[in-house]
Amino acid sequence: MKSVEMDDANQTPAECTRGIDGEALVVTERGMPVAVLLPLVNADLETVSLGSNPQFLALIERSRLRLAAEGALSLADVRRQLGI
């Protein structure tokens, strides 16, 4: 992982993007991370947007907890309930 101090950064975001070569670039301010530039592999804007949305992440967590507590229906059960 590469890092750059904000005060030392002298490249445009486009130039930084060309130089990340598959690894994260962490931007720091006085040694503390404040931002990160990540390469996207097999991802689109929707994936990135949902993956950083607290409401969506909370929905996923609630669903996982419910699945653990209540279990799930098999495909055969779903078909039987739907009459197909």
PyMOL Python script that loads the backbone (N, CA, C, O; Angstrom):
from pymol import cmd

cmd.read_pdbstr("""\
ATOM      1  N   MET A   1       0.851  -1.163   0.000  1.00  0.00           N
ATOM      2  CA  MET A   1       0.000   0.000   0.000  1.00  0.00           C
ATOM      3  C   MET A   1       0.900   1.229   0.000  1.00  0.00           C
ATOM      4  O   MET A   1       1.862   1.326   0.762  1.00  0.00           O
ATOM      5  N   LYS A   2       0.557   2.154  -0.872  1.00  0.00           N
ATOM      6  CA  LYS A   2       1.312   3.398  -0.951  1.00  0.00           C
ATOM      7  C   LYS A   2       0.598   4.459  -0.120  1.00  0.00           C
ATOM      8  O   LYS A   2      -0.606   4.367   0.119  1.00  0.00           O
ATOM      9  N   SER A   3       1.345   5.460   0.315  1.00  0.00           N
ATOM     10  CA  SER A   3       0.722   6.588   1.007  1.00  0.00           C
ATOM     11  C   SER A   3       1.420   7.866   0.576  1.00  0.00           C
ATOM     12  O   SER A   3       2.579   7.866   0.160  1.00  0.00           O
ATOM     13  N   VAL A   4       0.677   8.948   0.690  1.00  0.00           N
ATOM     14  CA  VAL A   4       1.219  10.264   0.363  1.00  0.00           C
ATOM     15  C   VAL A   4       0.671  11.266   1.374  1.00  0.00           C
ATOM     16  O   VAL A   4      -0.518  11.255   1.696  1.00  0.00           O
ATOM     17  N   GLU A   5       1.539  12.116   1.862  1.00  0.00           N
ATOM     18  CA  GLU A   5       1.130  13.180   2.781  1.00  0.00           C
ATOM     19  C   GLU A   5       0.440  14.269   1.961  1.00  0.00           C
ATOM     20  O   GLU A   5       0.945  14.673   0.913  1.00  0.00           O
ATOM     21  N   MET A   6      -0.714  14.746   2.438  1.00  0.00           N
ATOM     22  CA  MET A   6      -1.504  15.717   1.695  1.00  0.00           C
ATOM     23  C   MET A   6      -0.675  16.939   1.288  1.00  0.00           C
ATOM     24  O   MET A   6      -0.778  17.410   0.155  1.00  0.00           O
ATOM     25  N   ASP A   7       0.130  17.442   2.191  1.00  0.00           N
ATOM     26  CA  ASP A   7       0.934  18.629   1.881  1.00  0.00           C
ATOM     27  C   ASP A   7       2.016  18.347   0.842  1.00  0.00           C
ATOM     28  O   ASP A   7       2.504  19.266   0.184  1.00  0.00           O
ATOM     29  N   ASP A   8       2.392  17.072   0.695  1.00  0.00           N
ATOM     30  CA  ASP A   8       3.425  16.709  -0.275  1.00  0.00           C
ATOM     31  C   ASP A   8       2.849  16.303  -1.627  1.00  0.00           C
ATOM     32  O   ASP A   8       3.590  16.156  -2.599  1.00  0.00           O
ATOM     33  N   ALA A   9       1.532  16.121  -1.695  1.00  0.00           N
ATOM     34  CA  ALA A   9       0.902  15.661  -2.935  1.00  0.00           C
ATOM     35  C   ALA A   9       0.959  16.774  -3.970  1.00  0.00           C
ATOM     36  O   ALA A   9       0.447  17.872  -3.752  1.00  0.00           O
ATOM     37  N   ASN A  10       1.581  16.476  -5.084  1.00  0.00           N
ATOM     38  CA  ASN A  10       1.687  17.480  -6.135  1.00  0.00           C
ATOM     39  C   ASN A  10       1.145  16.973  -7.465  1.00  0.00           C
ATOM     40  O   ASN A  10       1.382  17.581  -8.509  1.00  0.00           O
ATOM     41  N   GLN A  11       0.415  15.856  -7.426  1.00  0.00           N
ATOM     42  CA  GLN A  11      -0.178  15.306  -8.633  1.00  0.00           C
ATOM     43  C   GLN A  11      -1.684  15.531  -8.619  1.00  0.00           C
ATOM     44  O   GLN A  11      -2.302  15.673  -7.564  1.00  0.00           O
ATOM     45  N   THR A  12      -2.253  15.561  -9.815  1.00  0.00           N
ATOM     46  CA  THR A  12      -3.704  15.630  -9.925  1.00  0.00           C
ATOM     47  C   THR A  12      -4.277  14.253  -9.590  1.00  0.00           C
ATOM     48  O   THR A  12      -3.551  13.259  -9.617  1.00  0.00           O
ATOM     49  N   PRO A  13      -5.577  14.184  -9.274  1.00  0.00           N
ATOM     50  CA  PRO A  13      -6.191  12.862  -9.036  1.00  0.00           C
ATOM     51  C   PRO A  13      -6.017  11.921 -10.232  1.00  0.00           C
ATOM     52  O   PRO A  13      -5.810  10.722 -10.049  1.00  0.00           O
ATOM     53  N   ALA A  14      -6.098  12.452 -11.440  1.00  0.00           N
ATOM     54  CA  ALA A  14      -5.916  11.611 -12.625  1.00  0.00           C
ATOM     55  C   ALA A  14      -4.509  11.014 -12.656  1.00  0.00           C
ATOM     56  O   ALA A  14      -4.344   9.840 -12.988  1.00  0.00           O
ATOM     57  N   GLU A  15      -3.516  11.796 -12.321  1.00  0.00           N
ATOM     58  CA  GLU A  15      -2.140  11.297 -12.305  1.00  0.00           C
ATOM     59  C   GLU A  15      -1.960  10.248 -11.207  1.00  0.00           C
ATOM     60  O   GLU A  15      -1.261   9.255 -11.407  1.00  0.00           O
ATOM     61  N   CYS A  16      -2.581  10.463 -10.062  1.00  0.00           N
ATOM     62  CA  CYS A  16      -2.511   9.481  -8.975  1.00  0.00           C
ATOM     63  C   CYS A  16      -3.166   8.169  -9.394  1.00  0.00           C
ATOM     64  O   CYS A  16      -2.654   7.091  -9.092  1.00  0.00           O
ATOM     65  N   THR A  17      -4.290   8.261 -10.085  1.00  0.00           N
ATOM     66  CA  THR A  17      -5.011   7.072 -10.524  1.00  0.00           C
ATOM     67  C   THR A  17      -4.152   6.232 -11.452  1.00  0.00           C
ATOM     68  O   THR A  17      -4.153   5.005 -11.358  1.00  0.00           O
ATOM     69  N   ARG A  18      -3.427   6.872 -12.337  1.00  0.00           N
ATOM     70  CA  ARG A  18      -2.564   6.125 -13.258  1.00  0.00           C
ATOM     71  C   ARG A  18      -1.437   5.408 -12.524  1.00  0.00           C
ATOM     72  O   ARG A  18      -0.910   4.412 -13.020  1.00  0.00           O
ATOM     73  N   GLY A  19      -1.070   5.895 -11.372  1.00  0.00           N
ATOM     74  CA  GLY A  19       0.078   5.334 -10.679  1.00  0.00           C
ATOM     75  C   GLY A  19      -0.218   4.339  -9.578  1.00  0.00           C
ATOM     76  O   GLY A  19       0.714   3.885  -8.914  1.00  0.00           O
ATOM     77  N   ILE A  20      -1.483   3.975  -9.351  1.00  0.00           N
ATOM     78  CA  ILE A  20      -1.758   3.099  -8.213  1.00  0.00           C
ATOM     79  C   ILE A  20      -1.457   1.625  -8.497  1.00  0.00           C
ATOM     80  O   ILE A  20      -1.244   0.854  -7.561  1.00  0.00           O
ATOM     81  N   ASP A  21      -1.435   1.227  -9.748  1.00  0.00           N
ATOM     82  CA  ASP A  21      -0.996  -0.119 -10.138  1.00  0.00           C
ATOM     83  C   ASP A  21      -1.557  -1.242  -9.268  1.00  0.00           C
ATOM     84  O   ASP A  21      -0.808  -2.097  -8.795  1.00  0.00           O
ATOM     85  N   GLY A  22      -2.860  -1.240  -9.059  1.00  0.00           N
ATOM     86  CA  GLY A  22      -3.495  -2.348  -8.355  1.00  0.00           C
ATOM     87  C   GLY A  22      -3.409  -2.312  -6.847  1.00  0.00           C
ATOM     88  O   GLY A  22      -3.816  -3.275  -6.196  1.00  0.00           O
ATOM     89  N   GLU A  23      -2.902  -1.251  -6.267  1.00  0.00           N
ATOM     90  CA  GLU A  23      -2.864  -1.177  -4.809  1.00  0.00           C
ATOM     91  C   GLU A  23      -3.439   0.156  -4.336  1.00  0.00           C
ATOM     92  O   GLU A  23      -3.545   1.107  -5.110  1.00  0.00           O
ATOM     93  N   ALA A  24      -3.801   0.212  -3.080  1.00  0.00           N
ATOM     94  CA  ALA A  24      -4.419   1.411  -2.512  1.00  0.00           C
ATOM     95  C   ALA A  24      -3.390   2.531  -2.368  1.00  0.00           C
ATOM     96  O   ALA A  24      -2.205   2.289  -2.138  1.00  0.00           O
ATOM     97  N   LEU A  25      -3.871   3.744  -2.508  1.00  0.00           N
ATOM     98  CA  LEU A  25      -3.069   4.928  -2.234  1.00  0.00           C
ATOM     99  C   LEU A  25      -3.762   5.675  -1.099  1.00  0.00           C
ATOM    100  O   LEU A  25      -4.864   6.194  -1.277  1.00  0.00           O
ATOM    101  N   VAL A  26      -3.126   5.730   0.055  1.00  0.00           N
ATOM    102  CA  VAL A  26      -3.702   6.380   1.231  1.00  0.00           C
ATOM    103  C   VAL A  26      -3.164   7.805   1.307  1.00  0.00           C
ATOM    104  O   VAL A  26      -1.956   8.030   1.239  1.00  0.00           O
ATOM    105  N   VAL A  27      -4.073   8.756   1.448  1.00  0.00           N
ATOM    106  CA  VAL A  27      -3.697  10.161   1.618  1.00  0.00           C
ATOM    107  C   VAL A  27      -3.739  10.446   3.112  1.00  0.00           C
ATOM    108  O   VAL A  27      -4.728  10.158   3.786  1.00  0.00           O
ATOM    109  N   THR A  28      -2.652  11.015   3.619  1.00  0.00           N
ATOM    110  CA  THR A  28      -2.563  11.303   5.050  1.00  0.00           C
ATOM    111  C   THR A  28      -2.427  12.802   5.283  1.00  0.00           C
ATOM    112  O   THR A  28      -1.965  13.549   4.420  1.00  0.00           O
ATOM    113  N   GLU A  29      -2.842  13.215   6.471  1.00  0.00           N
ATOM    114  CA  GLU A  29      -2.646  14.599   6.912  1.00  0.00           C
ATOM    115  C   GLU A  29      -2.024  14.526   8.300  1.00  0.00           C
ATOM    116  O   GLU A  29      -2.638  14.021   9.240  1.00  0.00           O
ATOM    117  N   ARG A  30      -0.815  15.029   8.419  1.00  0.00           N
ATOM    118  CA  ARG A  30      -0.038  14.920   9.646  1.00  0.00           C
ATOM    119  C   ARG A  30       0.070  13.470  10.122  1.00  0.00           C
ATOM    120  O   ARG A  30      -0.006  13.178  11.316  1.00  0.00           O
ATOM    121  N   GLY A  31       0.252  12.570   9.148  1.00  0.00           N
ATOM    122  CA  GLY A  31       0.439  11.160   9.455  1.00  0.00           C
ATOM    123  C   GLY A  31      -0.825  10.351   9.653  1.00  0.00           C
ATOM    124  O   GLY A  31      -0.753   9.129   9.778  1.00  0.00           O
ATOM    125  N   MET A  32      -1.986  10.995   9.687  1.00  0.00           N
ATOM    126  CA  MET A  32      -3.252  10.300   9.901  1.00  0.00           C
ATOM    127  C   MET A  32      -3.972  10.116   8.560  1.00  0.00           C
ATOM    128  O   MET A  32      -4.063  11.068   7.785  1.00  0.00           O
ATOM    129  N   PRO A  33      -4.487   8.911   8.270  1.00  0.00           N
ATOM    130  CA  PRO A  33      -5.187   8.694   7.002  1.00  0.00           C
ATOM    131  C   PRO A  33      -6.481   9.497   6.941  1.00  0.00           C
ATOM    132  O   PRO A  33      -7.259   9.521   7.895  1.00  0.00           O
ATOM    133  N   VAL A  34      -6.697  10.155   5.801  1.00  0.00           N
ATOM    134  CA  VAL A  34      -7.915  10.953   5.618  1.00  0.00           C
ATOM    135  C   VAL A  34      -8.703  10.538   4.378  1.00  0.00           C
ATOM    136  O   VAL A  34      -9.889  10.846   4.264  1.00  0.00           O
ATOM    137  N   ALA A  35      -8.049   9.842   3.452  1.00  0.00           N
ATOM    138  CA  ALA A  35      -8.729   9.401   2.233  1.00  0.00           C
ATOM    139  C   ALA A  35      -7.939   8.244   1.639  1.00  0.00           C
ATOM    140  O   ALA A  35      -6.772   8.026   1.965  1.00  0.00           O
ATOM    141  N   VAL A  36      -8.607   7.514   0.763  1.00  0.00           N
ATOM    142  CA  VAL A  36      -7.937   6.412   0.084  1.00  0.00           C
ATOM    143  C   VAL A  36      -8.411   6.359  -1.359  1.00  0.00           C
ATOM    144  O   VAL A  36      -9.585   6.591  -1.647  1.00  0.00           O
ATOM    145  N   LEU A  37      -7.510   6.057  -2.244  1.00  0.00           N
ATOM    146  CA  LEU A  37      -7.805   5.872  -3.658  1.00  0.00           C
ATOM    147  C   LEU A  37      -7.570   4.400  -3.947  1.00  0.00           C
ATOM    148  O   LEU A  37      -6.453   3.902  -3.806  1.00  0.00           O
ATOM    149  N   LEU A  38      -8.636   3.696  -4.357  1.00  0.00           N
ATOM    150  CA  LEU A  38      -8.560   2.251  -4.571  1.00  0.00           C
ATOM    151  C   LEU A  38      -8.801   1.906  -6.029  1.00  0.00           C
ATOM    152  O   LEU A  38      -9.638   2.529  -6.682  1.00  0.00           O
ATOM    153  N   PRO A  39      -8.080   0.923  -6.550  1.00  0.00           N
ATOM    154  CA  PRO A  39      -8.390   0.452  -7.897  1.00  0.00           C
ATOM    155  C   PRO A  39      -9.682  -0.363  -7.857  1.00  0.00           C
ATOM    156  O   PRO A  39      -9.920  -1.100  -6.900  1.00  0.00           O
ATOM    157  N   LEU A  40     -10.503  -0.238  -8.875  1.00  0.00           N
ATOM    158  CA  LEU A  40     -11.733  -1.022  -8.954  1.00  0.00           C
ATOM    159  C   LEU A  40     -11.506  -2.208  -9.869  1.00  0.00           C
ATOM    160  O   LEU A  40     -11.110  -2.054 -11.025  1.00  0.00           O
ATOM    161  N   VAL A  41     -11.762  -3.395  -9.337  1.00  0.00           N
ATOM    162  CA  VAL A  41     -11.639  -4.620 -10.106  1.00  0.00           C
ATOM    163  C   VAL A  41     -12.988  -5.319 -10.055  1.00  0.00           C
ATOM    164  O   VAL A  41     -13.499  -5.621  -8.976  1.00  0.00           O
ATOM    165  N   ASN A  42     -13.555  -5.570 -11.207  1.00  0.00           N
ATOM    166  CA  ASN A  42     -14.873  -6.221 -11.295  1.00  0.00           C
ATOM    167  C   ASN A  42     -15.925  -5.499 -10.460  1.00  0.00           C
ATOM    168  O   ASN A  42     -16.723  -6.140  -9.776  1.00  0.00           O
ATOM    169  N   ALA A  43     -15.931  -4.177 -10.513  1.00  0.00           N
ATOM    170  CA  ALA A  43     -16.916  -3.390  -9.771  1.00  0.00           C
ATOM    171  C   ALA A  43     -17.416  -2.263 -10.672  1.00  0.00           C
ATOM    172  O   ALA A  43     -16.721  -1.810 -11.581  1.00  0.00           O
ATOM    173  N   ASP A  44     -18.620  -1.835 -10.394  1.00  0.00           N
ATOM    174  CA  ASP A  44     -19.188  -0.710 -11.121  1.00  0.00           C
ATOM    175  C   ASP A  44     -19.604   0.360 -10.113  1.00  0.00           C
ATOM    176  O   ASP A  44     -19.446   0.177  -8.906  1.00  0.00           O
ATOM    177  N   LEU A  45     -20.127   1.457 -10.603  1.00  0.00           N
ATOM    178  CA  LEU A  45     -20.491   2.571  -9.735  1.00  0.00           C
ATOM    179  C   LEU A  45     -21.541   2.166  -8.700  1.00  0.00           C
ATOM    180  O   LEU A  45     -21.480   2.602  -7.551  1.00  0.00           O
ATOM    181  N   GLU A  46     -22.502   1.335  -9.105  1.00  0.00           N
ATOM    182  CA  GLU A  46     -23.545   0.900  -8.168  1.00  0.00           C
ATOM    183  C   GLU A  46     -22.946   0.093  -7.020  1.00  0.00           C
ATOM    184  O   GLU A  46     -23.324   0.286  -5.864  1.00  0.00           O
ATOM    185  N   THR A  47     -22.029  -0.796  -7.325  1.00  0.00           N
ATOM    186  CA  THR A  47     -21.383  -1.612  -6.297  1.00  0.00           C
ATOM    187  C   THR A  47     -20.628  -0.738  -5.303  1.00  0.00           C
ATOM    188  O   THR A  47     -20.723  -0.936  -4.092  1.00  0.00           O
ATOM    189  N   VAL A  48     -19.888   0.215  -5.816  1.00  0.00           N
ATOM    190  CA  VAL A  48     -19.123   1.115  -4.955  1.00  0.00           C
ATOM    191  C   VAL A  48     -20.062   1.953  -4.100  1.00  0.00           C
ATOM    192  O   VAL A  48     -19.828   2.131  -2.904  1.00  0.00           O
ATOM    193  N   SER A  49     -21.127   2.468  -4.714  1.00  0.00           N
ATOM    194  CA  SER A  49     -22.080   3.307  -4.004  1.00  0.00           C
ATOM    195  C   SER A  49     -22.765   2.533  -2.874  1.00  0.00           C
ATOM    196  O   SER A  49     -22.852   3.024  -1.749  1.00  0.00           O
ATOM    197  N   LEU A  50     -23.248   1.331  -3.173  1.00  0.00           N
ATOM    198  CA  LEU A  50     -23.935   0.538  -2.146  1.00  0.00           C
ATOM    199  C   LEU A  50     -22.977   0.065  -1.064  1.00  0.00           C
ATOM    200  O   LEU A  50     -23.348  -0.005   0.108  1.00  0.00           O
ATOM    201  N   GLY A  51     -21.758  -0.258  -1.445  1.00  0.00           N
ATOM    202  CA  GLY A  51     -20.784  -0.755  -0.489  1.00  0.00           C
ATOM    203  C   GLY A  51     -20.335   0.280   0.528  1.00  0.00           C
ATOM    204  O   GLY A  51     -19.732  -0.063   1.545  1.00  0.00           O
ATOM    205  N   SER A  52     -20.625   1.535   0.259  1.00  0.00           N
ATOM    206  CA  SER A  52     -20.250   2.586   1.204  1.00  0.00           C
ATOM    207  C   SER A  52     -21.477   3.298   1.782  1.00  0.00           C
ATOM    208  O   SER A  52     -21.348   4.347   2.413  1.00  0.00           O
ATOM    209  N   ASN A  53     -22.662   2.726   1.564  1.00  0.00           N
ATOM    210  CA  ASN A  53     -23.909   3.320   2.049  1.00  0.00           C
ATOM    211  C   ASN A  53     -24.284   2.686   3.394  1.00  0.00           C
ATOM    212  O   ASN A  53     -24.613   1.501   3.441  1.00  0.00           O
ATOM    213  N   PRO A  54     -24.241   3.454   4.481  1.00  0.00           N
ATOM    214  CA  PRO A  54     -24.527   2.885   5.807  1.00  0.00           C
ATOM    215  C   PRO A  54     -25.915   2.263   5.912  1.00  0.00           C
ATOM    216  O   PRO A  54     -26.076   1.249   6.592  1.00  0.00           O
ATOM    217  N   GLN A  55     -26.905   2.833   5.268  1.00  0.00           N
ATOM    218  CA  GLN A  55     -28.261   2.274   5.339  1.00  0.00           C
ATOM    219  C   GLN A  55     -28.325   0.913   4.649  1.00  0.00           C
ATOM    220  O   GLN A  55     -28.955  -0.013   5.160  1.00  0.00           O
ATOM    221  N   PHE A  56     -27.681   0.789   3.498  1.00  0.00           N
ATOM    222  CA  PHE A  56     -27.659  -0.489   2.796  1.00  0.00           C
ATOM    223  C   PHE A  56     -26.899  -1.535   3.601  1.00  0.00           C
ATOM    224  O   PHE A  56     -27.337  -2.680   3.710  1.00  0.00           O
ATOM    225  N   LEU A  57     -25.762  -1.141   4.161  1.00  0.00           N
ATOM    226  CA  LEU A  57     -24.975  -2.079   4.962  1.00  0.00           C
ATOM    227  C   LEU A  57     -25.751  -2.540   6.200  1.00  0.00           C
ATOM    228  O   LEU A  57     -25.642  -3.697   6.604  1.00  0.00           O
ATOM    229  N   ALA A  58     -26.527  -1.642   6.797  1.00  0.00           N
ATOM    230  CA  ALA A  58     -27.364  -2.019   7.946  1.00  0.00           C
ATOM    231  C   ALA A  58     -28.448  -3.009   7.513  1.00  0.00           C
ATOM    232  O   ALA A  58     -28.745  -3.951   8.248  1.00  0.00           O
ATOM    233  N   LEU A  59     -29.036  -2.812   6.347  1.00  0.00           N
ATOM    234  CA  LEU A  59     -30.044  -3.734   5.818  1.00  0.00           C
ATOM    235  C   LEU A  59     -29.450  -5.121   5.614  1.00  0.00           C
ATOM    236  O   LEU A  59     -30.071  -6.122   5.970  1.00  0.00           O
ATOM    237  N   ILE A  60     -28.260  -5.185   5.049  1.00  0.00           N
ATOM    238  CA  ILE A  60     -27.589  -6.466   4.841  1.00  0.00           C
ATOM    239  C   ILE A  60     -27.321  -7.149   6.184  1.00  0.00           C
ATOM    240  O   ILE A  60     -27.540  -8.352   6.323  1.00  0.00           O
ATOM    241  N   GLU A  61     -26.855  -6.393   7.158  1.00  0.00           N
ATOM    242  CA  GLU A  61     -26.571  -6.973   8.477  1.00  0.00           C
ATOM    243  C   GLU A  61     -27.850  -7.501   9.131  1.00  0.00           C
ATOM    244  O   GLU A  61     -27.837  -8.587   9.711  1.00  0.00           O
ATOM    245  N   ARG A  62     -28.951  -6.752   9.047  1.00  0.00           N
ATOM    246  CA  ARG A  62     -30.229  -7.229   9.600  1.00  0.00           C
ATOM    247  C   ARG A  62     -30.663  -8.521   8.912  1.00  0.00           C
ATOM    248  O   ARG A  62     -31.156  -9.445   9.560  1.00  0.00           O
ATOM    249  N   SER A  63     -30.476  -8.577   7.594  1.00  0.00           N
ATOM    250  CA  SER A  63     -30.858  -9.778   6.843  1.00  0.00           C
ATOM    251  C   SER A  63     -30.021 -10.979   7.265  1.00  0.00           C
ATOM    252  O   SER A  63     -30.546 -12.084   7.404  1.00  0.00           O
ATOM    253  N   ARG A  64     -28.735 -10.770   7.469  1.00  0.00           N
ATOM    254  CA  ARG A  64     -27.868 -11.864   7.904  1.00  0.00           C
ATOM    255  C   ARG A  64     -28.251 -12.361   9.298  1.00  0.00           C
ATOM    256  O   ARG A  64     -28.266 -13.566   9.547  1.00  0.00           O
ATOM    257  N   LEU A  65     -28.560 -11.437  10.201  1.00  0.00           N
ATOM    258  CA  LEU A  65     -28.979 -11.817  11.547  1.00  0.00           C
ATOM    259  C   LEU A  65     -30.287 -12.588  11.516  1.00  0.00           C
ATOM    260  O   LEU A  65     -30.453 -13.570  12.240  1.00  0.00           O
ATOM    261  N   ARG A  66     -31.217 -12.141  10.674  1.00  0.00           N
ATOM    262  CA  ARG A  66     -32.504 -12.835  10.564  1.00  0.00           C
ATOM    263  C   ARG A  66     -32.305 -14.236   9.996  1.00  0.00           C
ATOM    264  O   ARG A  66     -32.922 -15.190  10.468  1.00  0.00           O
ATOM    265  N   LEU A  67     -31.456 -14.364   8.996  1.00  0.00           N
ATOM    266  CA  LEU A  67     -31.176 -15.677   8.422  1.00  0.00           C
ATOM    267  C   LEU A  67     -30.585 -16.603   9.477  1.00  0.00           C
ATOM    268  O   LEU A  67     -30.968 -17.769   9.564  1.00  0.00           O
ATOM    269  N   ALA A  68     -29.662 -16.094  10.274  1.00  0.00           N
ATOM    270  CA  ALA A  68     -29.046 -16.913  11.318  1.00  0.00           C
ATOM    271  C   ALA A  68     -30.070 -17.329  12.368  1.00  0.00           C
ATOM    272  O   ALA A  68     -30.015 -18.446  12.883  1.00  0.00           O
ATOM    273  N   ALA A  69     -31.002 -16.438  12.684  1.00  0.00           N
ATOM    274  CA  ALA A  69     -31.992 -16.721  13.729  1.00  0.00           C
ATOM    275  C   ALA A  69     -33.126 -17.613  13.230  1.00  0.00           C
ATOM    276  O   ALA A  69     -33.578 -18.506  13.946  1.00  0.00           O
ATOM    277  N   GLU A  70     -33.584 -17.369  12.005  1.00  0.00           N
ATOM    278  CA  GLU A  70     -34.784 -18.047  11.514  1.00  0.00           C
ATOM    279  C   GLU A  70     -34.517 -19.122  10.475  1.00  0.00           C
ATOM    280  O   GLU A  70     -35.390 -19.944  10.195  1.00  0.00           O
ATOM    281  N   GLY A  71     -33.331 -19.124   9.906  1.00  0.00           N
ATOM    282  CA  GLY A  71     -33.042 -20.077   8.833  1.00  0.00           C
ATOM    283  C   GLY A  71     -33.603 -19.569   7.514  1.00  0.00           C
ATOM    284  O   GLY A  71     -34.083 -18.439   7.419  1.00  0.00           O
ATOM    285  N   ALA A  72     -33.536 -20.408   6.519  1.00  0.00           N
ATOM    286  CA  ALA A  72     -33.976 -20.021   5.180  1.00  0.00           C
ATOM    287  C   ALA A  72     -34.823 -21.133   4.575  1.00  0.00           C
ATOM    288  O   ALA A  72     -34.811 -22.269   5.047  1.00  0.00           O
ATOM    289  N   LEU A  73     -35.548 -20.791   3.538  1.00  0.00           N
ATOM    290  CA  LEU A  73     -36.322 -21.775   2.800  1.00  0.00           C
ATOM    291  C   LEU A  73     -35.466 -22.340   1.686  1.00  0.00           C
ATOM    292  O   LEU A  73     -34.672 -21.628   1.072  1.00  0.00           O
ATOM    293  N   SER A  74     -35.634 -23.630   1.430  1.00  0.00           N
ATOM    294  CA  SER A  74     -34.953 -24.233   0.289  1.00  0.00           C
ATOM    295  C   SER A  74     -35.695 -23.843  -0.985  1.00  0.00           C
ATOM    296  O   SER A  74     -36.837 -23.387  -0.934  1.00  0.00           O
ATOM    297  N   LEU A  75     -35.043 -24.022  -2.113  1.00  0.00           N
ATOM    298  CA  LEU A  75     -35.691 -23.740  -3.394  1.00  0.00           C
ATOM    299  C   LEU A  75     -36.943 -24.597  -3.551  1.00  0.00           C
ATOM    300  O   LEU A  75     -37.957 -24.126  -4.066  1.00  0.00           O
ATOM    301  N   ALA A  76     -36.879 -25.839  -3.114  1.00  0.00           N
ATOM    302  CA  ALA A  76     -38.047 -26.726  -3.201  1.00  0.00           C
ATOM    303  C   ALA A  76     -39.197 -26.188  -2.354  1.00  0.00           C
ATOM    304  O   ALA A  76     -40.352 -26.252  -2.775  1.00  0.00           O
ATOM    305  N   ASP A  77     -38.900 -25.659  -1.167  1.00  0.00           N
ATOM    306  CA  ASP A  77     -39.941 -25.079  -0.311  1.00  0.00           C
ATOM    307  C   ASP A  77     -40.580 -23.858  -0.974  1.00  0.00           C
ATOM    308  O   ASP A  77     -41.800 -23.699  -0.936  1.00  0.00           O
ATOM    309  N   VAL A  78     -39.783 -23.019  -1.564  1.00  0.00           N
ATOM    310  CA  VAL A  78     -40.303 -21.832  -2.236  1.00  0.00           C
ATOM    311  C   VAL A  78     -41.206 -22.237  -3.393  1.00  0.00           C
ATOM    312  O   VAL A  78     -42.297 -21.689  -3.553  1.00  0.00           O
ATOM    313  N   ARG A  79     -40.761 -23.187  -4.192  1.00  0.00           N
ATOM    314  CA  ARG A  79     -41.586 -23.653  -5.322  1.00  0.00           C
ATOM    315  C   ARG A  79     -42.903 -24.242  -4.824  1.00  0.00           C
ATOM    316  O   ARG A  79     -43.961 -24.002  -5.405  1.00  0.00           O
ATOM    317  N   ARG A  80     -42.826 -25.009  -3.751  1.00  0.00           N
ATOM    318  CA  ARG A  80     -44.045 -25.624  -3.206  1.00  0.00           C
ATOM    319  C   ARG A  80     -45.008 -24.520  -2.732  1.00  0.00           C
ATOM    320  O   ARG A  80     -46.206 -24.586  -3.005  1.00  0.00           O
ATOM    321  N   GLN A  81     -44.492 -23.522  -2.033  1.00  0.00           N
ATOM    322  CA  GLN A  81     -45.350 -22.430  -1.555  1.00  0.00           C
ATOM    323  C   GLN A  81     -45.963 -21.640  -2.702  1.00  0.00           C
ATOM    324  O   GLN A  81     -47.093 -21.164  -2.600  1.00  0.00           O
ATOM    325  N   LEU A  82     -45.217 -21.501  -3.798  1.00  0.00           N
ATOM    326  CA  LEU A  82     -45.717 -20.750  -4.943  1.00  0.00           C
ATOM    327  C   LEU A  82     -46.516 -21.607  -5.909  1.00  0.00           C
ATOM    328  O   LEU A  82     -47.097 -21.094  -6.865  1.00  0.00           O
ATOM    329  N   GLY A  83     -46.548 -22.910  -5.663  1.00  0.00           N
ATOM    330  CA  GLY A  83     -47.316 -23.816  -6.514  1.00  0.00           C
ATOM    331  C   GLY A  83     -46.674 -24.044  -7.878  1.00  0.00           C
ATOM    332  O   GLY A  83     -47.374 -24.253  -8.868  1.00  0.00           O
ATOM    333  N   ILE A  84     -45.369 -24.006  -7.930  1.00  0.00           N
ATOM    334  CA  ILE A  84     -44.688 -24.256  -9.213  1.00  0.00           C
ATOM    335  C   ILE A  84     -43.759 -25.449  -9.122  1.00  0.00           C
ATOM    336  O   ILE A  84     -43.107 -25.801 -10.105  1.00  0.00           O
TER     337      ILE A  84
END
""", "prot")
cmd.dss("prot")
cmd.show_as("cartoon", "prot")
cmd.util.cbc("prot")
cmd.orient("prot")
